[in-house]
């Protein structure tokens, strides 16, 4: 521990950093357990090169981590594995625990049939993970990655049985077999070993490029398969690398007394005491062998002055990757469509601050919207900085028209006006950099937290953006206050279950209109309410016009997004039951939010409707057309009645 303190400091420092990130201990915004994952970055780079898109939630930071890891392996060795990987640390700790408990180790010697067969597993996993990830633009390894499962508390994008099985294998395998995960199962270990055979890998990539340049369209799958198969064969046939990495552990025969302690202390059990230079593919320059040698017979690169070089390189390479990742960004998607003849004439408009475009899925949804606009021929999305570049033909559409067509007007209810309020004041202000559909929600929340007489806001596209504020008649029009609220750099959002989420924004206040309007309380409620109306086509054919009636049910929270998002479940449930004809939501004559359910008295009455609404399970038809039972999405306490 004392003689290899730098390595252990980096390992424990990494664990502390992971805990800080995941627990948001010091107010950090992110809790992404894969924020700096090099394996996810290399998968994402592969996806980007093949499909022109990035796996959801991946950014340039992960990609640079992956690229720097590859360069580091070729030049220096598997430094990430030896110094930064939390799974590598846990693997070594399990071996130490076994020794303390005096449990007998299961030894699998190098070159045995068991050793060779087990080494095949990590290459099979590597091929499977890369093939699935590149094909779907989603990180498949999340399904069973032990680190990801543990870091998310089994709440991430995982497949539960895969994750539990992987963790069980990880714990049991590493407890009984030294470095079991790293030697036999880790796909990043397999990829790192392929990089160690750098010349072979470079030849494979060169052949693949030449074949495709010659006009033969060869799928990337063949390159992946060839790299996996040859990487495995080279590992089991030779086990030792020839040229790369350039930095190795070197043994001085003159100083060595053949005590064998270095081999015992090596986490992988490499016979360090029997070679002049350690070329074993498993070596990650951890330095445990050097720290154990009392004769100073072992050094990095044959020089005692290089004792801390691997640890320093690990620190430097990680910093370089962070810096490069923060200064550049690759697009999540970069697509062109339509008539290729006009692609050379396209101009670009950048739209900033689109928080709703936050991953591969939402990027593709945004692209689908753009494809409906005549004159738009492409898009590139940058989810890290929340910007998009739209490519258009200026002969067909203008930049201003594009901005107008992609803008989604928004409304946000700050508070319900008291019943004794008859009229509400409407003040119009103008803003910039607030064009995402979520931005009015963020601003509305800030007004809500003031506790002042603000009831709602809504936006309308213009340059600058039009924002209408609905206020109590007694609330003063304070332009300085409006400017302060709009230009807050950090917006606080209370999250469900307690705590606060800080959202960084860059809104700009432009000015205020001289015109002040008033509307009635009822008109405000109607403006702020988003109606929902669904006819049940299958039931209408049989029941429409047959003794129809309308059942009205008041529901005070019917304007809240958490409630309205479940309306499709309720309509689906009712549509499966004979006699229900349609459902809608509205503000009734008493200015109350309510459901209105149209039904046939030949099949239903008030009591039957109430029983259907309050069933312990709702029966719905899913997207595949299969009937299933789900938990109720609404809780009804006060009965409605037929109107």
C-alpha positions as CSV (number, residue, x, y, z in Angstrom):
1,X,0.0,0.0,0.0
2,X,2.8,2.4,1.0
3,X,5.0,1.5,-1.9
4,X,2.2,1.8,-4.5
5,X,0.3,4.7,-2.8
6,X,-0.2,6.8,-6.0
7,X,-2.2,4.0,-7.7
8,X,-4.3,3.4,-4.6
9,X,-4.9,7.1,-4.2
10,X,-6.2,7.3,-7.8
11,X,-8.4,4.2,-7.3
12,X,-10.0,5.5,-4.0
13,X,-10.2,9.0,-5.4
14,X,-12.2,7.6,-8.4
15,X,-14.6,5.8,-6.0
16,X,-15.1,9.0,-4.0
17,X,-15.8,11.0,-7.2
18,X,-18.3,8.4,-8.4
19,X,-20.1,8.6,-5.0
20,X,-20.2,12.4,-5.2
21,X,-21.6,12.3,-8.7
22,X,-24.3,9.8,-7.9
23,X,-25.4,11.3,-4.6
24,X,-25.1,15.0,-5.8
25,X,-23.4,15.5,-2.4
26,X,-22.0,18.9,-3.3
27,X,-24.9,20.2,-5.4
28,X,-23.6,18.8,-8.7
29,X,-26.3,18.6,-11.4
30,X,-25.5,15.3,-13.0
31,X,-26.0,11.9,-11.5
32,X,-25.2,10.0,-14.7
33,X,-23.2,6.9,-13.7
34,X,-21.8,6.6,-17.3
35,X,-20.8,10.3,-17.7
36,X,-17.2,9.3,-18.2
37,X,-17.5,5.8,-19.5
38,X,-14.9,5.0,-22.1
39,X,-16.6,1.8,-23.2
40,X,-19.8,3.6,-23.8
41,X,-17.9,6.3,-25.7
42,X,-16.3,3.7,-28.1
43,X,-19.7,2.1,-28.7
44,X,-21.1,5.6,-29.4
45,X,-18.2,6.4,-31.8
46,X,-18.9,3.2,-33.6
47,X,-22.6,4.0,-33.9
48,X,-21.7,7.5,-35.1
49,X,-19.3,6.2,-37.8
50,X,-21.8,3.6,-39.0
51,X,-25.2,5.3,-38.7
52,X,-24.3,9.0,-38.2
53,X,-26.0,9.1,-34.8
54,X,-25.0,8.7,-31.2
55,X,-26.5,6.5,-28.5
56,X,-28.9,8.3,-26.3
57,X,-27.3,10.3,-23.4
58,X,-23.8,9.8,-24.8
59,X,-21.8,13.0,-25.5
60,X,-18.4,14.0,-26.9
61,X,-17.0,13.5,-23.4
62,X,-17.6,9.8,-23.4
63,X,-16.3,9.6,-27.0
64,X,-13.1,11.4,-26.1
65,X,-12.7,9.1,-23.1
66,X,-12.9,6.1,-25.4
67,X,-10.5,7.5,-28.0
68,X,-8.0,8.5,-25.3
69,X,-8.3,5.0,-23.8
70,X,-7.5,3.4,-27.1
71,X,-4.4,5.7,-27.6
72,X,-3.4,5.0,-24.0
73,X,-3.6,1.2,-24.5
74,X,-1.5,1.3,-27.7
75,X,1.2,3.5,-26.3
76,X,1.3,2.6,-22.6
77,X,-1.1,-0.3,-21.7
78,X,-4.5,-0.8,-20.0
79,X,-4.2,2.2,-17.6
80,X,-7.9,2.6,-17.2
81,X,-8.2,-1.0,-16.1
82,X,-5.4,-0.7,-13.6
83,X,-6.1,2.7,-12.2
84,X,-9.7,3.9,-12.8
85,X,-12.1,1.1,-13.4
86,X,-14.4,0.6,-10.4
87,X,-15.0,-3.0,-11.5
88,X,-11.3,-3.7,-11.6
89,X,-11.0,-2.3,-8.1
90,X,-13.9,-4.5,-6.8
91,X,-12.4,-7.5,-8.5
92,X,-9.1,-7.1,-6.6
93,X,-10.9,-6.5,-3.3
94,X,-12.9,-9.7,-3.6
95,X,-9.7,-11.6,-4.0
96,X,-8.3,-10.0,-0.9
97,X,-11.5,-10.8,1.0
98,X,-11.1,-14.5,0.0
99,X,-7.6,-14.6,1.4
100,X,-8.7,-13.0,4.7
101,X,-11.5,-15.5,5.0
102,X,-9.0,-18.3,4.1
103,X,-11.2,-19.7,1.4
104,X,-9.3,-21.8,-1.1
105,X,-8.8,-20.3,-4.5
106,X,-9.8,-22.0,-7.7
107,X,-6.7,-21.7,-9.9
108,X,-7.0,-21.6,-13.7
109,X,-3.4,-21.6,-15.1
110,X,-2.4,-19.7,-18.2
111,X,-2.6,-21.8,-21.4
112,X,-4.9,-24.5,-20.1
113,X,-8.0,-25.5,-22.0
114,X,-10.2,-23.9,-19.4
115,X,-8.3,-20.6,-19.6
116,X,-8.5,-20.6,-23.4
117,X,-12.2,-21.4,-23.5
118,X,-13.1,-18.8,-20.9
119,X,-11.2,-16.1,-22.7
120,X,-13.6,-16.6,-25.7
121,X,-16.5,-15.3,-23.6
122,X,-15.4,-11.7,-23.4
123,X,-14.9,-11.5,-27.2
124,X,-18.3,-13.0,-27.8
125,X,-19.8,-10.4,-25.4
126,X,-17.8,-7.7,-27.2
127,X,-19.3,-8.7,-30.6
128,X,-22.8,-9.0,-29.2
129,X,-22.7,-5.7,-27.4
130,X,-21.3,-3.7,-30.3
131,X,-23.6,-5.3,-32.9
132,X,-26.7,-4.6,-30.8
133,X,-25.6,-1.1,-29.9
134,X,-24.7,0.1,-33.4
135,X,-27.8,-1.5,-34.8
136,X,-30.1,0.3,-32.4
137,X,-28.2,3.5,-31.4
138,X,-28.8,2.5,-27.8
139,X,-26.2,1.3,-25.3
140,X,-27.0,-2.4,-25.0
141,X,-24.4,-3.0,-22.3
142,X,-26.7,-1.1,-19.9
143,X,-28.9,-4.1,-19.7
144,X,-26.4,-6.1,-17.6
145,X,-23.4,-4.0,-16.7
146,X,-22.8,-4.7,-13.0
147,X,-21.4,-1.2,-12.4
148,X,-24.4,0.5,-14.1
149,X,-26.9,-1.7,-12.2
150,X,-25.3,-1.0,-8.8
151,X,-24.7,2.7,-9.5
152,X,-28.4,3.3,-10.4
153,X,-29.7,1.1,-7.6
154,X,-31.2,-1.2,-10.2
155,X,-33.4,1.6,-11.5
156,X,-31.6,2.4,-14.8
157,X,-32.2,1.2,-18.3
158,X,-31.4,-2.4,-17.5
159,X,-33.0,-5.9,-17.9
160,X,-33.4,-7.0,-14.3
161,X,-32.6,-10.7,-14.7
162,X,-29.5,-9.9,-16.8
163,X,-28.3,-7.4,-14.2
164,X,-28.8,-9.7,-11.3
165,X,-27.2,-12.6,-13.1
166,X,-24.2,-10.4,-14.1
167,X,-23.7,-9.2,-10.5
168,X,-24.0,-12.7,-9.1
169,X,-21.4,-14.0,-11.6
170,X,-19.2,-11.0,-10.9
171,X,-19.2,-11.5,-7.1
172,X,-18.9,-15.3,-7.1
173,X,-16.5,-15.6,-10.0
174,X,-14.1,-13.0,-8.6
175,X,-14.3,-14.4,-5.1
176,X,-13.1,-17.8,-6.1
177,X,-11.1,-17.1,-9.2
178,X,-8.4,-14.4,-9.3
179,X,-9.4,-11.5,-11.7
180,X,-12.2,-13.7,-13.2
181,X,-14.2,-10.8,-14.6
182,X,-11.3,-8.9,-16.1
183,X,-9.6,-11.9,-17.7
184,X,-12.7,-13.7,-19.0
185,X,-15.8,-11.6,-19.1
186,X,-15.1,-7.9,-19.4
187,X,-15.9,-6.7,-23.0
188,X,-13.8,-3.6,-22.4
189,X,-10.9,-5.9,-21.5
190,X,-11.4,-7.7,-24.8
191,X,-11.4,-4.4,-26.7
192,X,-8.3,-3.2,-24.9
193,X,-6.5,-6.4,-25.8
194,X,-7.4,-5.9,-29.4
195,X,-5.8,-2.4,-29.2
196,X,-2.7,-4.0,-27.7
197,X,-2.4,-6.0,-31.0
198,X,-2.4,-2.6,-32.7
199,X,-0.6,-3.5,-35.9
200,X,-3.1,-6.4,-36.6
201,X,-6.0,-4.1,-35.8
202,X,-4.7,-1.4,-38.1
203,X,-4.2,-3.9,-40.9
204,X,-7.8,-5.1,-40.5
205,X,-9.2,-1.5,-40.6
206,X,-7.0,-0.8,-43.7
207,X,-8.2,-3.9,-45.5
208,X,-11.8,-3.0,-44.7
209,X,-11.3,0.6,-45.9
210,X,-9.6,-0.5,-49.2
211,X,-12.3,-3.0,-50.0
212,X,-15.1,-0.4,-49.5
213,X,-13.2,2.2,-51.5
214,X,-12.9,-0.3,-54.3
215,X,-16.6,-0.3,-54.7
216,X,-17.5,-3.4,-52.8
217,X,-19.9,-2.6,-50.0
218,X,-18.8,-4.7,-47.1
219,X,-20.7,-4.4,-43.9
220,X,-19.1,-3.1,-40.7
221,X,-20.2,-6.3,-39.1
222,X,-17.4,-8.2,-40.9
223,X,-14.8,-5.9,-39.5
224,X,-16.2,-6.3,-36.0
225,X,-16.3,-10.1,-36.4
226,X,-12.8,-10.2,-37.7
227,X,-11.4,-8.0,-34.9
228,X,-13.2,-10.2,-32.3
229,X,-12.1,-13.5,-33.7
230,X,-8.5,-12.6,-34.5
231,X,-8.1,-10.7,-31.2
232,X,-9.2,-13.9,-29.4
233,X,-6.9,-16.2,-31.5
234,X,-3.9,-13.9,-30.9
235,X,-4.6,-13.9,-27.2
236,X,-4.8,-17.7,-26.8
237,X,-2.1,-18.5,-29.3
238,X,0.5,-16.0,-28.3
239,X,-0.7,-14.3,-25.1
240,X,2.2,-12.0,-25.3
241,X,2.2,-8.7,-27.4
242,X,5.1,-8.1,-29.8
243,X,5.5,-4.3,-30.3
244,X,2.8,-2.4,-28.5
245,X,2.3,-1.1,-25.9
246,X,5.6,0.7,-25.7
247,X,5.8,0.9,-21.9
248,X,6.4,-2.4,-20.1
249,X,7.6,-3.8,-16.7
250,X,11.3,-4.7,-17.1
251,X,13.2,-7.2,-14.8
252,X,16.9,-6.9,-14.1
253,X,18.4,-10.4,-14.0
254,X,21.4,-9.1,-12.1
255,X,19.3,-7.7,-9.2
256,X,16.6,-10.4,-9.1
257,X,17.0,-13.0,-6.4
258,X,14.2,-15.2,-7.8
259,X,12.1,-15.0,-4.7
260,X,8.9,-15.1,-6.7
261,X,7.0,-12.5,-4.6
262,X,6.3,-10.3,-7.6
263,X,4.4,-13.1,-9.3
264,X,2.4,-13.8,-6.1
265,X,1.5,-10.1,-5.7
266,X,0.5,-9.7,-9.4
267,X,-3.3,-9.5,-9.5
268,X,-3.3,-11.6,-12.6
269,X,-0.7,-14.1,-11.4
270,X,1.7,-13.3,-14.3
271,X,5.1,-15.0,-13.9
272,X,6.9,-11.7,-13.7
273,X,10.0,-13.4,-12.1
274,X,10.6,-15.5,-15.2
275,X,10.8,-12.9,-18.0
276,X,13.0,-10.1,-19.0
277,X,10.1,-7.8,-19.9
278,X,6.4,-8.4,-19.1
279,X,4.6,-8.7,-22.5
280,X,1.6,-10.6,-21.2
281,X,-1.6,-9.2,-22.7
282,X,-3.3,-9.1,-19.3
283,X,-0.7,-6.7,-17.8
284,X,-2.1,-3.2,-17.0
285,X,1.0,-1.6,-15.4
286,X,-0.7,-1.5,-12.0
287,X,2.8,-1.6,-10.4
288,X,2.0,-4.1,-7.6
289,X,4.9,-6.3,-8.7
290,X,7.3,-3.4,-8.5
291,X,6.0,-2.4,-5.1
292,X,6.6,-5.9,-3.8
293,X,10.2,-6.2,-5.0
294,X,12.8,-5.5,-2.2
295,X,15.8,-5.8,-4.7
296,X,14.7,-2.9,-7.0
297,X,14.9,-5.5,-9.8
298,X,11.6,-4.4,-11.5
299,X,11.1,-1.0,-13.2
300,X,8.8,0.6,-15.8
301,X,10.7,0.8,-19.1
302,X,14.0,-0.2,-17.4
303,X,14.3,3.1,-15.5
304,X,13.7,3.6,-11.8
305,X,12.9,7.3,-12.5
306,X,9.7,6.1,-14.3
307,X,8.2,4.6,-11.2
308,X,5.1,6.8,-11.2
309,X,4.8,7.3,-14.9
310,X,1.7,5.0,-15.4
311,X,-0.1,6.8,-12.6
312,X,0.8,10.2,-13.9
313,X,-0.2,9.2,-17.5
314,X,-3.5,8.0,-16.2
315,X,-4.2,11.3,-14.5
316,X,-3.0,13.3,-17.6
317,X,-4.9,11.3,-20.1
318,X,-8.1,11.5,-18.1
319,X,-7.7,15.3,-17.9
320,X,-7.0,15.6,-21.7
321,X,-10.2,13.6,-22.4
322,X,-12.2,15.8,-20.2
323,X,-10.9,19.0,-21.8
324,X,-11.4,17.7,-25.3
325,X,-14.9,16.5,-24.4
326,X,-15.8,19.9,-23.0
327,X,-14.6,21.9,-26.0
328,X,-16.2,19.9,-28.8
329,X,-19.4,18.1,-29.5
330,X,-20.5,15.7,-32.1
331,X,-24.1,15.8,-33.3
332,X,-26.4,13.1,-31.9
333,X,-27.9,12.8,-35.4
334,X,-26.8,14.5,-38.6
335,X,-29.2,13.7,-41.4
336,X,-30.1,14.9,-44.9
337,X,-33.1,14.0,-46.9
338,X,-35.1,14.9,-50.0
339,X,-33.7,15.9,-53.4
340,X,-29.9,15.5,-53.4
341,X,-29.6,18.0,-56.3
342,X,-30.3,20.9,-53.9
343,X,-28.0,19.7,-51.1
344,X,-25.2,21.8,-52.4
345,X,-27.3,25.0,-52.1
346,X,-28.4,24.5,-48.5
347,X,-27.9,27.2,-45.8
348,X,-27.8,26.6,-42.1
349,X,-29.7,28.1,-39.3
350,X,-28.9,27.4,-35.6
351,X,-31.6,27.2,-33.0
352,X,-30.4,27.3,-29.5
353,X,-31.8,26.3,-26.1
354,X,-34.0,23.4,-27.3
355,X,-34.0,21.4,-24.0
356,X,-36.7,19.0,-25.3
357,X,-34.2,17.7,-27.9
358,X,-32.2,15.7,-25.3
359,X,-31.4,12.3,-26.8
360,X,-31.4,10.2,-29.9
361,X,-35.2,9.5,-29.7
362,X,-36.2,13.1,-29.3
363,X,-33.7,14.1,-32.0
364,X,-35.4,11.7,-34.4
365,X,-38.8,13.0,-33.4
366,X,-37.6,16.6,-34.1
367,X,-36.2,15.5,-37.5
368,X,-39.7,14.0,-38.3
369,X,-41.2,17.4,-37.6
370,X,-38.7,19.1,-39.9
371,X,-39.4,16.7,-42.7
372,X,-42.9,18.1,-42.9
373,X,-41.6,21.6,-43.7
374,X,-41.1,22.3,-47.4
375,X,-37.6,23.5,-48.1
376,X,-35.9,21.9,-45.1
377,X,-33.5,19.1,-46.1
378,X,-31.5,18.2,-43.0
379,X,-30.8,18.6,-39.3
380,X,-27.9,18.1,-36.9
381,X,-28.7,18.0,-33.1
382,X,-26.3,18.8,-30.3
383,X,-28.0,17.5,-27.2
384,X,-25.2,18.5,-24.7
385,X,-25.4,22.2,-25.5
386,X,-29.1,21.9,-26.5
387,X,-28.7,23.3,-30.0
388,X,-29.8,22.2,-33.5
389,X,-28.6,23.1,-37.0
390,X,-31.3,23.1,-39.6
391,X,-30.3,22.9,-43.3
392,X,-32.7,24.6,-45.7
393,X,-33.0,25.9,-49.2
394,X,-33.5,29.7,-49.1
395,X,-35.3,29.6,-52.4
396,X,-38.1,27.6,-50.8
397,X,-38.3,28.7,-47.2
398,X,-37.0,31.5,-44.9
399,X,-35.2,31.2,-41.6
400,X,-38.0,33.2,-39.9
401,X,-40.6,30.8,-41.3
402,X,-38.7,27.8,-40.0
403,X,-38.5,29.2,-36.5
404,X,-42.2,29.9,-36.6
405,X,-43.2,26.5,-37.8
406,X,-41.0,24.6,-35.3
407,X,-42.2,26.6,-32.3
408,X,-44.8,25.1,-30.0
409,X,-46.9,27.6,-28.2
410,X,-47.0,26.9,-24.5
411,X,-49.1,27.7,-21.4
412,X,-48.4,27.3,-17.8
413,X,-50.9,27.7,-15.0
414,X,-49.2,29.3,-12.0
415,X,-52.2,29.2,-9.6
416,X,-56.0,29.0,-9.6
417,X,-57.6,32.4,-9.1
418,X,-59.8,32.5,-5.9
419,X,-63.5,32.2,-6.7
420,X,-64.2,35.8,-5.6
421,X,-61.8,37.1,-8.4
422,X,-64.0,38.2,-11.3
423,X,-61.4,39.7,-13.6
424,X,-57.7,39.1,-14.3
425,X,-55.1,41.5,-15.7
426,X,-53.1,40.5,-18.8
427,X,-49.6,42.0,-19.3
428,X,-47.5,41.2,-22.3
429,X,-43.7,41.0,-22.1
430,X,-41.2,40.1,-24.8
431,X,-38.2,37.7,-24.4
432,X,-35.5,36.0,-26.4
433,X,-33.7,32.7,-26.0
434,X,-36.9,31.1,-24.7
435,X,-38.1,29.1,-27.7
436,X,-38.2,25.6,-26.2
437,X,-41.6,24.3,-25.2
438,X,-40.4,23.6,-21.7
439,X,-39.0,27.2,-21.1
440,X,-42.4,28.7,-20.2
441,X,-42.8,26.0,-17.5
442,X,-39.5,26.9,-15.9
443,X,-40.3,30.6,-15.9
444,X,-43.9,29.9,-14.6
445,X,-42.5,28.0,-11.7
446,X,-40.3,30.9,-10.6
447,X,-43.4,33.1,-10.5
448,X,-45.3,30.4,-8.5
449,X,-42.5,30.3,-5.9
450,X,-42.8,34.1,-5.3
451,X,-46.3,33.5,-3.8
452,X,-47.5,36.8,-5.4
453,X,-50.7,37.3,-7.4
454,X,-49.7,35.6,-10.7
455,X,-52.1,33.1,-12.1
456,X,-50.5,31.9,-15.4
457,X,-48.6,32.6,-18.6
458,X,-48.7,31.6,-22.2
459,X,-46.5,32.2,-25.2
460,X,-47.1,33.1,-28.8
461,X,-44.5,33.0,-31.5
462,X,-42.9,36.3,-32.6
463,X,-39.5,37.8,-32.7
464,X,-38.9,38.6,-29.9
465,X,-41.2,36.0,-28.2
466,X,-44.5,37.1,-26.9
467,X,-45.2,36.1,-23.3
468,X,-48.6,37.0,-21.7
469,X,-48.7,37.1,-17.9
470,X,-52.0,36.7,-16.1
471,X,-52.1,38.6,-12.9
472,X,-54.3,39.7,-10.0
473,X,-55.7,43.2,-10.6
474,X,-54.1,44.3,-7.4
475,X,-50.6,43.0,-8.3
476,X,-48.4,46.0,-9.5
477,X,-46.8,45.9,-12.9
478,X,-43.1,46.0,-12.0
479,X,-40.9,45.9,-15.1
480,X,-37.7,45.5,-13.0
481,X,-39.2,42.5,-11.3
482,X,-40.2,41.0,-14.7
483,X,-36.6,41.5,-15.9
484,X,-35.2,39.9,-12.8
485,X,-37.4,36.9,-13.1
486,X,-36.8,36.3,-16.8
487,X,-33.0,36.8,-16.6
488,X,-32.4,34.5,-13.6
489,X,-29.4,32.3,-14.6
490,X,-30.4,29.4,-12.4
491,X,-34.0,28.3,-11.9
492,X,-35.0,26.2,-8.9
493,X,-37.4,23.3,-9.4
494,X,-38.8,21.4,-6.5
495,X,-38.7,17.7,-7.4
496,X,-41.2,15.0,-6.4
497,X,-40.2,13.4,-3.1
498,X,-38.2,16.4,-1.9
499,X,-35.1,18.2,-3.0
500,X,-34.4,20.9,-5.6
501,X,-33.2,20.6,-9.2
502,X,-31.2,23.5,-10.5
503,X,-31.8,24.3,-14.2
504,X,-29.3,26.7,-15.9
505,X,-30.9,29.1,-18.4
506,X,-30.0,32.1,-20.4
507,X,-33.3,33.9,-21.1
508,X,-33.2,37.5,-22.1
509,X,-35.8,40.2,-21.2
510,X,-36.5,42.5,-24.1
511,X,-39.4,44.7,-23.0
512,X,-43.0,45.2,-22.1
513,X,-46.1,46.2,-24.0
514,X,-47.9,49.4,-23.2
515,X,-51.3,47.7,-23.6
516,X,-52.8,46.1,-20.5
517,X,-55.9,43.9,-21.0
518,X,-58.4,42.2,-18.6
519,X,-60.3,38.9,-19.0
520,X,-62.8,37.1,-16.8
521,X,-61.9,34.4,-14.5
522,X,-63.8,31.9,-16.5
523,X,-62.1,32.9,-19.7
524,X,-58.7,32.5,-18.0
525,X,-59.6,29.0,-16.8
526,X,-60.7,28.0,-20.3
527,X,-57.6,29.5,-21.9
528,X,-55.3,27.6,-19.5
529,X,-57.1,24.3,-19.7
530,X,-56.1,21.7,-22.3
531,X,-59.2,19.8,-23.4
532,X,-59.2,16.1,-24.2
533,X,-61.9,14.4,-26.4
534,X,-62.0,10.9,-27.7
535,X,-64.9,9.1,-29.4
536,X,-65.0,5.3,-28.9
537,X,-65.5,4.3,-32.6
538,X,-66.0,0.6,-31.9
539,X,-68.8,1.4,-29.4
540,X,-70.4,4.2,-31.4
541,X,-71.5,1.9,-34.2
542,X,-73.6,-0.2,-31.7
543,X,-74.6,2.4,-29.1
544,X,-74.6,5.9,-30.6
545,X,-78.2,7.3,-30.7
546,X,-79.6,4.7,-28.4
547,X,-80.9,6.5,-25.3
548,X,-77.8,8.6,-25.0
549,X,-76.9,10.5,-21.8
550,X,-74.0,12.5,-20.4
551,X,-72.4,11.6,-17.0
552,X,-70.5,14.5,-15.5
553,X,-67.7,14.0,-12.9
554,X,-65.9,17.0,-11.3
555,X,-62.2,16.5,-10.9
556,X,-60.4,19.5,-9.5
557,X,-56.8,18.4,-10.5
558,X,-57.8,17.8,-14.1
559,X,-55.5,20.7,-15.3
560,X,-52.3,19.2,-13.9
561,X,-49.9,17.6,-16.4
562,X,-49.3,14.6,-14.1
563,X,-53.0,13.9,-14.3
564,X,-53.7,14.7,-18.0
565,X,-50.9,12.4,-19.2
566,X,-53.0,9.4,-17.9
567,X,-56.2,10.4,-19.8
568,X,-55.5,7.9,-22.6
569,X,-55.5,5.1,-20.1
570,X,-58.9,6.0,-18.8
571,X,-60.4,6.4,-22.3
572,X,-58.8,3.1,-23.4
573,X,-60.4,1.4,-20.3
574,X,-63.9,2.8,-20.9
575,X,-63.8,2.0,-24.6
576,X,-63.5,-1.7,-23.8
577,X,-66.8,-1.7,-22.0
578,X,-70.2,-1.8,-23.9
579,X,-72.3,1.3,-23.6
580,X,-69.6,3.9,-23.4
581,X,-69.6,6.2,-26.4
582,X,-67.1,9.0,-25.8
583,X,-65.2,11.0,-23.1
584,X,-64.1,14.6,-23.0
585,X,-62.7,17.1,-20.4
586,X,-63.8,20.7,-20.1
587,X,-64.6,23.6,-17.8
588,X,-68.3,23.3,-16.8
589,X,-70.9,26.0,-16.2
590,X,-69.8,26.2,-12.5
591,X,-66.2,26.9,-13.6
592,X,-65.1,23.5,-12.5
593,X,-62.8,21.0,-14.3
594,X,-64.7,17.9,-15.1
595,X,-65.1,14.7,-17.2
596,X,-68.1,14.3,-19.4
597,X,-68.7,10.7,-20.4
598,X,-71.4,10.0,-23.1
599,X,-73.0,6.7,-22.7
600,X,-76.2,4.7,-23.5
601,X,-78.8,4.2,-20.8
602,X,-79.7,0.9,-22.5
603,X,-76.4,-0.5,-21.1
604,X,-75.3,1.7,-18.2
605,X,-76.5,3.9,-15.3
606,X,-74.8,6.1,-12.7
607,X,-74.0,3.2,-10.4
608,X,-72.5,1.0,-13.1
609,X,-70.3,3.9,-14.4
610,X,-69.0,4.6,-10.8
611,X,-68.2,0.9,-10.5
612,X,-66.3,0.9,-13.8
613,X,-64.3,4.0,-12.8
614,X,-63.3,2.5,-9.4
615,X,-62.3,-1.0,-10.5
616,X,-59.2,-2.3,-8.8
617,X,-57.8,-3.1,-12.3
618,X,-58.4,-1.4,-15.6
619,X,-58.6,-3.5,-18.8
620,X,-56.9,-1.8,-21.7
621,X,-55.7,-2.8,-25.2
622,X,-52.0,-2.2,-25.7
623,X,-50.2,-1.1,-28.8
624,X,-49.9,-4.7,-30.1
625,X,-53.7,-5.1,-29.7
626,X,-53.4,-7.4,-26.7
627,X,-55.7,-6.9,-23.8
628,X,-54.0,-6.4,-20.4
629,X,-54.8,-5.3,-16.9
630,X,-53.2,-2.3,-15.4
631,X,-53.4,-0.4,-12.1
632,X,-55.9,2.5,-12.1
633,X,-54.4,5.8,-13.1
634,X,-57.0,7.9,-11.3
635,X,-58.5,7.9,-7.8
636,X,-62.1,9.0,-7.7
637,X,-63.6,10.1,-4.4
638,X,-66.9,12.0,-5.2
639,X,-69.5,10.5,-7.4
640,X,-70.7,12.2,-10.6
641,X,-74.2,12.3,-12.0
642,X,-76.0,12.1,-15.3
643,X,-76.8,15.6,-16.6
